[in-house]
């Protein structure tokens, strides 16, 4: 159990994946104006979903896909009332552990420019020029997982 009574783990069943999708729609479509058709892209069935659960509700999520053997972290969302409480960091840590368990050596993501400082604080580095996705400025970011034991996904860095 994480801080604030939040458990961060892989989604256990289809109902948790559906709850994660609903959270993403609230954050990306309702809050940020992304078209619902763009958010519901048909790629969820092939993805690994990481969720933050509090009182039986999904309050944070991200999904991992593994195109061409690399891990791509996508659709990171945290309930607006619980942002800046550590849920995002806990999601990132679990996502990196899962990426390592699945054999990835790096994680890449398309960060909204407004979220770039958060991802940088999690060890990601920006690359290249700003680009638009759904009318929102993004940047490619990546993080090498060479300091993580890929057999267990356990973080071996010195504390």
VONU-389075 format. One line per field, with one value per atom (N, C-alpha, C): residue in one letter; atom name; x, y, z. Coordinates in Angstrom, 3 decimals, decimal comma. Last residue first. Layout:
BEGIN
r: [A ...]
a: [CA ...]
xx: [X ...]
yy: [Y ...]
zz: [Z ...]
//
This chain:
BEGIN
r: [X X X X X X X X X X X X X X X X X X X X X X X X X X X X X X X X X X X X X X X X X X X X X X X X X X X X X X X X X X X X X X X X X X X X X X X X X X X X X X X X X X X X X X X X X X X X X X X X X X X X X X X X X X X X X X X X X X X X X X X X X X X X X X X X X X X X X X X X X X X X X X X X X X X X X X X X X X X X X X X X X X X X X X X X X X X X X X X X X X X X X X X X X X X X X X X X X X X X X X X X X X X X X X X X X X X X X X X X X X X X X X X X X X X X X X X X X X X X X X X X X X X X X X X X X X X X X X X X X X X X X X X X X X X X X X X X X X X X X X X X X X X X X X X X X X X X X X X X X X X X X X X X X X X X X X X X X X X X X X X X X X X X X X X X X X X X X X X X X X X X X X X X X X X X X X X X X X X X X X X X X X X X X X X X X X X X X X X X X X X X X X X X X X X X X X X X X X X X X X X X X X X X X X X X X X X X X X X X X X X X X X X X X X X X X X X X X X X X X X X X X X X X X X X X X X X X X X X X X X X X X X X X X X X X X X X X X X X X X]
a: [N CA C N CA C N CA C N CA C N CA C N CA C N CA C N CA C N CA C N CA C N CA C N CA C N CA C N CA C N CA C N CA C N CA C N CA C N CA C N CA C N CA C N CA C N CA C N CA C N CA C N CA C N CA C N CA C N CA C N CA C N CA C N CA C N CA C N CA C N CA C N CA C N CA C N CA C N CA C N CA C N CA C N CA C N CA C N CA C N CA C N CA C N CA C N CA C N CA C N CA C N CA C N CA C N CA C N CA C N CA C N CA C N CA C N CA C N CA C N CA C N CA C N CA C N CA C N CA C N CA C N CA C N CA C N CA C N CA C N CA C N CA C N CA C N CA C N CA C N CA C N CA C N CA C N CA C N CA C N CA C N CA C N CA C N CA C N CA C N CA C N CA C N CA C N CA C N CA C N CA C N CA C N CA C N CA C N CA C N CA C N CA C N CA C N CA C N CA C N CA C N CA C N CA C N CA C N CA C N CA C N CA C N CA C N CA C N CA C N CA C N CA C N CA C N CA C N CA C N CA C N CA C N CA C N CA C N CA C N CA C N CA C N CA C N CA C N CA C N CA C N CA C N CA C N CA C N CA C N CA C N CA C N CA C N CA C N CA C N CA C N CA C N CA C N CA C N CA C N CA C N CA C N CA C N CA C N CA C N CA C N CA C N CA C N CA C N CA C N CA C N CA C N CA C N CA C N CA C N CA C N CA C N CA C N CA C N CA C]
xx: [20,626 19,682 20,421 21,768 22,051 21,113 19,619 20,411 20,632 18,034 19,302 20,167 14,702 15,623 16,870 13,545 13,867 14,912 12,934 12,361 12,677 14,115 13,068 12,345 15,706 15,144 13,973 16,688 15,585 15,002 17,520 17,684 16,473 18,429 17,383 17,647 20,026 20,328 19,297 19,036 20,206 20,602 16,921 16,644 17,831 16,815 17,456 17,168 14,187 14,966 15,513 12,987 13,392 14,199 10,585 11,473 11,807 9,461 9,887 10,825 6,925 8,325 8,592 4,058 4,701 6,185 1,247 2,695 3,269 -1,785 -1,059 0,429 -3,258 -3,189 -2,440 -2,786 -4,118 -4,092 0,472 -0,426 -1,760 3,223 1,833 1,189 6,565 5,623 4,224 9,818 8,417 7,570 12,717 11,881 10,485 14,930 14,315 13,436 14,270 15,032 14,245 14,592 13,902 14,844 14,866 15,529 14,770 13,772 13,635 14,333 13,698 14,892 14,818 11,651 11,634 12,793 11,990 12,253 12,251 11,079 12,511 12,872 8,348 9,062 10,573 7,917 7,590 8,387 8,673 9,433 9,158 6,659 8,069 8,861 4,081 4,434 5,911 3,879 3,577 3,967 4,375 5,410 5,150 3,569 3,060 4,105 5,761 5,333 4,705 5,826 5,569 4,982 8,438 7,098 7,036 10,242 10,062 8,638 12,534 11,142 11,141 14,783 14,473 12,971 14,867 16,077 15,890 12,429 12,786 14,066 11,496 12,722 13,137 9,434 9,120 10,325 10,638 10,198 9,919 10,891 12,088 11,725 8,205 8,954 10,187 7,705 7,033 7,750 9,336 9,550 8,923 8,126 9,518 9,829 5,602 5,715 7,130 6,292 5,724 5,815 7,227 8,100 7,584 4,943 6,160 7,076 3,210 2,857 4,095 4,639 4,435 4,030 4,416 5,739 5,607 1,607 2,294 3,666 1,171 0,593 1,308 2,027 2,943 2,413 0,371 0,337 1,257 -0,141 0,901 0,845 -3,656 -2,359 -1,431 -6,196 -5,121 -3,747 -8,047 -8,074 -6,930 -7,660 -7,245 -7,193 -6,231 -7,426 -6,996 -3,822 -4,113 -5,338 -2,400 -3,438 -3,631 -0,759 -0,573 -1,613 -0,613 -1,889 -1,787 2,336 1,309 0,168 5,539 4,593 3,627 6,912 6,355 5,290 9,779 8,593 8,173 10,723 10,931 9,646 10,052 10,869 11,173 8,272 9,659 10,581 6,203 6,464 7,955 4,762 6,123 6,342 3,079 3,085 4,533 1,382 2,665 2,408 -0,450 -0,385 0,980 -1,561 -0,772 -0,778 -3,482 -3,223 -2,168 -5,497 -4,340 -4,092 -7,664 -7,408 -6,178 -10,154 -8,927 -8,759 -11,416 -11,561 -10,203 -11,135 -11,754 -12,028 -9,558 -10,949 -11,728 -7,545 -7,820 -9,290 -5,041 -6,386 -6,491 -3,476 -3,420 -4,852 -2,302 -3,338 -2,958 -1,158 -0,763 -1,816 -1,651 -2,198 -1,739 -0,301 -0,247 -0,671 -2,118 -1,295 -1,322 -3,904 -2,525 -1,599 -6,291 -6,215 -4,797 -5,713 -5,753 -5,668 -5,913 -4,664 -4,665 -8,082 -8,101 -6,863 -8,226 -7,493 -7,443 -9,685 -10,053 -9,492 -8,632 -8,255 -8,557 -9,842 -8,379 -7,926 -12,522 -12,074 -10,556 -12,592 -12,799 -12,326 -10,116 -11,277 -11,376 -9,131 -8,742 -10,001 -9,608 -10,218 -9,781 -8,853 -7,882 -8,411 -11,143 -10,305 -9,444 -12,368 -13,158 -12,292 -10,043 -11,126 -11,853 -8,174 -7,741 -8,861 -9,752 -8,576 -8,286 -11,907 -12,159 -10,982 -10,500 -11,464 -11,764 -9,041 -8,344 -9,285 -11,159 -10,329 -9,596 -11,993 -12,908 -12,153 -9,748 -10,160 -11,084 -9,850 -8,696 -9,048 -12,204 -12,149 -10,976 -11,323 -12,422 -12,431 -9,417 -8,990 -10,063 -11,108 -10,110 -9,573 -12,591 -13,299 -12,317 -10,716 -11,268 -11,990 -8,200 -9,255 -9,786 -6,011 -6,311 -7,335 -3,324 -4,773 -5,062 -0,472 -1,077 -2,579 -0,375 -0,125 -0,676 -0,617 -0,218 0,245 -2,948 -2,188 -1,891 -3,250 -3,295 -2,396 -3,210 -4,102 -4,246 -1,205 -2,594 -3,563 1,411 0,924 -0,527 0,619 1,394 0,846 0,843 0,000 0,888]
yy: [3,824 4,829 5,970 2,540 2,858 3,958 0,524 1,729 1,944 -1,576 -1,897 -0,678 -2,391 -1,268 -1,581 -5,285 -4,601 -3,526 -6,921 -5,579 -4,767 -9,344 -9,186 -7,853 -9,078 -10,383 -10,224 -6,507 -6,895 -8,275 -4,224 -5,661 -6,161 -1,075 -1,894 -3,349 0,523 0,414 -0,437 0,700 -0,152 -0,289 2,018 1,176 0,289 5,389 4,080 3,309 7,282 6,931 5,533 10,081 8,686 8,523 12,009 11,844 10,365 14,353 12,977 12,953 16,693 16,433 14,957 18,681 17,528 17,503 20,779 20,684 19,537 19,760 20,028 19,816 18,897 20,332 20,727 16,154 16,647 18,117 16,952 15,799 16,303 18,650 18,692 17,325 18,983 18,595 18,612 20,294 20,218 19,822 18,313 19,512 19,225 16,262 16,789 18,006 14,942 14,873 15,540 14,929 15,363 15,272 12,246 13,332 13,636 11,189 11,190 12,406 11,169 10,678 10,619 12,398 10,932 10,322 14,986 14,650 13,139 14,803 15,036 14,674 14,589 13,437 13,591 17,216 16,014 14,822 18,897 18,910 17,683 18,166 17,831 17,889 19,000 17,910 17,522 20,893 21,322 20,262 19,326 20,262 20,717 15,945 17,290 18,237 13,489 14,301 15,602 10,435 11,754 12,583 8,147 8,707 10,025 5,108 6,368 6,843 3,260 3,685 5,000 0,515 1,932 2,129 -2,152 -1,494 0,010 -4,649 -3,373 -2,816 -6,999 -7,025 -5,736 -6,999 -7,438 -7,319 -5,918 -7,328 -7,878 -3,289 -4,110 -5,590 -2,551 -2,499 -3,383 -2,791 -3,686 -3,701 -0,722 -2,106 -3,091 1,465 1,106 -0,318 1,401 1,252 0,841 1,948 0,632 0,376 4,587 3,547 2,155 5,900 5,815 4,709 5,657 5,052 4,872 7,214 5,785 5,043 9,720 9,119 7,620 10,058 10,034 9,378 10,126 9,050 8,936 12,301 11,176 10,040 14,432 13,654 12,441 15,867 16,365 15,689 15,135 15,450 16,057 14,627 13,904 14,155 15,883 16,197 15,543 14,765 16,144 16,475 11,568 12,329 13,742 11,246 11,184 12,054 9,521 10,413 10,168 8,652 8,880 9,894 7,608 7,844 7,949 5,504 6,365 6,588 4,378 4,734 5,760 1,846 3,182 3,400 -0,076 0,246 1,681 -1,962 -0,854 -0,625 -3,922 -4,281 -3,171 -2,816 -3,085 -3,302 -1,633 -1,696 -1,895 -2,198 -2,623 -2,753 -0,048 -0,878 -1,143 0,753 0,423 -0,418 3,420 2,145 2,000 4,619 4,778 3,421 6,259 5,189 5,603 6,838 7,138 5,970 5,920 7,360 7,798 3,634 3,940 5,457 2,620 3,453 3,669 1,343 0,604 1,441 3,240 2,945 2,322 3,619 4,152 3,924 2,630 2,364 2,870 3,116 3,525 3,430 0,838 1,638 1,995 0,018 0,242 1,171 -2,280 -1,122 -1,109 -3,070 -3,404 -2,153 -3,445 -2,725 -3,383 -4,431 -4,929 -4,340 -3,055 -4,515 -5,080 -0,273 -0,751 -2,273 0,683 0,011 -0,539 2,242 0,826 0,053 4,857 4,580 3,108 7,166 5,753 5,264 9,671 9,021 7,529 10,237 10,170 9,451 10,312 9,315 9,161 12,556 11,228 10,127 15,056 14,365 12,955 16,942 15,951 15,231 18,786 19,001 18,054 18,519 19,088 19,264 17,537 18,591 19,296 15,632 16,648 17,828 14,217 14,761 15,895 13,710 14,161 14,795 13,178 14,041 14,592 11,554 12,752 13,712 9,556 10,397 11,666 8,447 9,104 10,004 7,354 8,413 9,177 5,416 6,489 7,657 3,745 4,433 5,607 2,805 3,593 4,380 1,335 2,483 3,391 -0,646 0,255 1,501 -1,878 -1,247 -0,254 -2,861 -1,849 -1,152 -4,687 -3,570 -2,477 -6,597 -5,692 -4,506 -6,723 -7,268 -6,188 -5,552 -6,963 -7,566 -3,513 -3,712 -5,202 -3,485 -3,781 -3,936 -0,797 -2,157 -2,302 0,931 1,057 -0,312 2,062 0,902 1,054 4,532 4,236 3,040 5,749 4,616 4,223 7,655 8,100 6,948 5,604 6,703 7,012 2,132 3,372 4,422 -1,180 0,000 1,243]
zz: [-2,580 -2,038 -1,408 -5,651 -4,244 -3,774 -7,672 -7,450 -5,963 -8,348 -7,683 -7,441 -8,399 -8,506 -7,684 -10,004 -8,751 -8,987 -12,018 -12,095 -10,859 -12,140 -11,132 -11,254 -14,429 -14,064 -13,104 -14,656 -15,516 -15,183 -12,383 -12,602 -13,390 -13,617 -13,016 -13,353 -15,027 -13,604 -12,876 -17,582 -17,380 -15,913 -18,669 -17,512 -17,176 -19,749 -19,822 -18,532 -20,919 -19,733 -19,934 -22,848 -22,670 -21,397 -24,680 -23,526 -23,398 -27,012 -26,784 -25,583 -26,187 -26,478 -26,204 -27,222 -26,599 -26,935 -27,212 -27,391 -26,564 -28,653 -27,413 -27,664 -30,832 -30,588 -29,327 -30,912 -30,558 -30,139 -30,612 -30,623 -30,112 -31,998 -31,553 -31,654 -30,669 -31,716 -31,130 -30,110 -29,698 -30,903 -30,990 -31,030 -30,486 -28,979 -30,187 -29,956 -25,776 -27,034 -28,140 -22,224 -23,441 -24,633 -19,961 -20,680 -21,956 -16,707 -18,160 -18,747 -13,916 -14,595 -16,106 -12,677 -12,617 -13,407 -13,379 -11,977 -11,753 -15,999 -15,761 -14,321 -15,505 -16,069 -15,881 -14,461 -13,687 -14,197 -16,616 -15,359 -14,477 -18,613 -18,788 -17,478 -18,570 -17,659 -17,743 -20,549 -19,178 -18,146 -22,811 -22,353 -20,913 -22,488 -22,687 -22,106 -23,746 -22,606 -23,076 -24,858 -25,423 -24,293 -23,933 -23,800 -24,534 -23,291 -24,016 -23,787 -21,465 -21,559 -22,320 -22,063 -21,932 -22,002 -22,116 -21,630 -21,518 -21,281 -21,908 -21,294 -20,097 -20,872 -21,545 -18,352 -19,709 -20,645 -16,126 -16,064 -17,456 -17,076 -16,874 -16,827 -17,027 -18,292 -18,192 -14,278 -15,217 -16,561 -13,288 -12,845 -13,828 -14,591 -14,893 -14,456 -13,362 -14,809 -15,206 -10,716 -11,052 -12,550 -11,067 -10,512 -10,854 -12,060 -12,869 -12,370 -9,857 -11,154 -12,014 -7,997 -7,746 -9,026 -9,241 -9,041 -8,821 -9,085 -10,372 -10,270 -6,306 -7,112 -8,453 -4,894 -5,029 -5,877 -4,988 -3,738 -3,803 -7,279 -6,379 -5,004 -7,541 -8,128 -7,082 -6,720 -6,043 -6,659 -8,262 -6,832 -6,070 -10,846 -10,558 -9,069 -11,104 -10,739 -10,314 -13,630 -12,202 -11,949 -16,374 -15,858 -14,368 -19,277 -17,845 -17,377 -21,926 -21,264 -19,744 -22,038 -22,631 -21,640 -22,697 -21,652 -22,230 -24,443 -24,631 -23,567 -24,583 -23,795 -24,071 -27,482 -26,551 -25,765 -29,305 -28,163 -27,180 -31,178 -31,568 -30,359 -28,605 -30,044 -30,311 -26,057 -26,359 -27,867 -23,725 -24,937 -25,288 -20,814 -21,422 -22,654 -19,319 -20,021 -20,657 -16,144 -17,360 -18,044 -13,583 -14,543 -15,558 -10,676 -11,517 -12,440 -9,392 -9,277 -10,065 -9,267 -9,992 -10,002 -6,096 -7,293 -7,932 -3,647 -4,751 -5,997 -2,235 -1,839 -2,994 -4,964 -3,623 -3,326 -7,153 -6,650 -5,213 -10,095 -8,697 -8,191 -12,609 -11,978 -10,542 -15,772 -14,387 -13,793 -18,337 -17,632 -16,186 -21,385 -19,971 -19,219 -24,514 -23,547 -22,171 -26,292 -26,399 -25,339 -25,673 -25,498 -25,554 -26,308 -24,926 -24,795 -28,867 -28,495 -27,062 -29,597 -29,940 -29,529 -28,730 -29,964 -30,356 -27,294 -27,405 -28,737 -27,947 -26,690 -26,731 -30,362 -30,312 -29,041 -29,671 -30,656 -30,641 -28,011 -27,427 -28,377 -28,400 -28,955 -28,369 -25,613 -26,618 -27,100 -23,540 -24,844 -25,954 -20,918 -21,851 -23,272 -19,500 -18,929 -19,982 -21,264 -20,573 -20,113 -22,352 -23,174 -22,471 -20,214 -21,537 -22,354 -17,838 -17,839 -19,232 -18,653 -17,833 -17,916 -20,044 -20,762 -19,974 -17,905 -19,019 -19,802 -16,430 -15,846 -16,950 -18,274 -17,889 -17,254 -18,310 -19,535 -19,211 -15,684 -16,121 -17,381 -15,834 -14,922 -15,285 -17,641 -18,018 -17,127 -16,042 -17,299 -17,755 -14,063 -13,709 -14,947 -15,556 -14,921 -14,493 -16,353 -17,360 -16,727 -13,719 -14,575 -15,514 -12,496 -12,228 -13,172 -13,476 -13,449 -13,336 -11,345 -12,636 -12,458 -8,876 -9,356 -10,765 -5,910 -7,308 -7,778 -3,605 -4,046 -5,531 -1,172 -2,606 -2,901 1,316 1,109 -0,347 1,298 1,113 0,873 -0,131 0,699 0,377 -0,915 -1,026 -0,049 0,000 0,000 0,000]
//
